[in-house]
Structure formats: structure tokens, C-alpha cells
Amino acid sequence: MSGFAGVTYERFISSRISAEVGAGLVGVGLGIKYFYTTVTIKKILLNTGITVTASPLFNTTDIRIVEGNGLLIYLPVGLSYFGGKGLNLGVDIGPGTTFTKTYNGNYLIVYGNFKVGFRFH
């Protein structure tokens, strides 16, 4: 959600829904995730959601994912793992739109995330 590298704060607002906010090297973002089962430790969990990321630096980096400054709306489907000692892992992929043409001339893109993190109790 925070782009390339950054930090994310995720808070569960129910046993199946979390909200997150993040900031990174090339953007800031907000998101909501829905987990198809109750979130439990030491299980791989399927989730989906919506993420909105503002990316003012995409056009000035070598990572030219999006041409120009812009807003990315992304509909991820992914897997999350919450380990027993505070380790969090996540991967997701899904369609996104930038409202500006991408480097290949399209408005729709396939976007993905890989996250490694730690929980604080």
C-alpha cells in the first residue's frame, strides 16, 4: 500500500475487517481489507479489499510504474499470515486504475503487493 518500501499501520475494526494507512518512498495510502474467515494466528487467510494510494513521486523515480503524478485505486485479492511471534506476511494482486494513462497507454493496470511486518501488542 505504501509503495516500494515504507511503513503501514493496520487496525482490526472487527474480527474480519481491518483498516490501514501507510507511507513509503513513492506514495501514501489508505485501505480496507475484508477477511473471508475470522482472523486467527498461524493460519493463511484469504482477503480482499480496496486501497487508494496517492503517488506524487512515481514520475520522478526509476520505478516508472505510473506515468505522472496520480491516484491509484486498487482492488486486491490476497493471502495474509499472522505468525505466533508477531510476524506478519501478506501478498496480493488485482486490478487497479490510475485515471491517467500508464506507460503502456492503458488506464487499467495489474498491481500487487508483498508485505513483511511485525505486530506490536
Secondary structure, DSSP 4 states (H G I P E B T S, - for coil): ---SSEEEEEEESSSSEEEEEEEESS-EEEEEEEESS---TTSEEEEEEEEEEEETTGGGSS--SSSSSEEEEE--EEEEEE-TTSEEEEEEEEEEE-SS--TTS-SEEEEEEEEEEE---
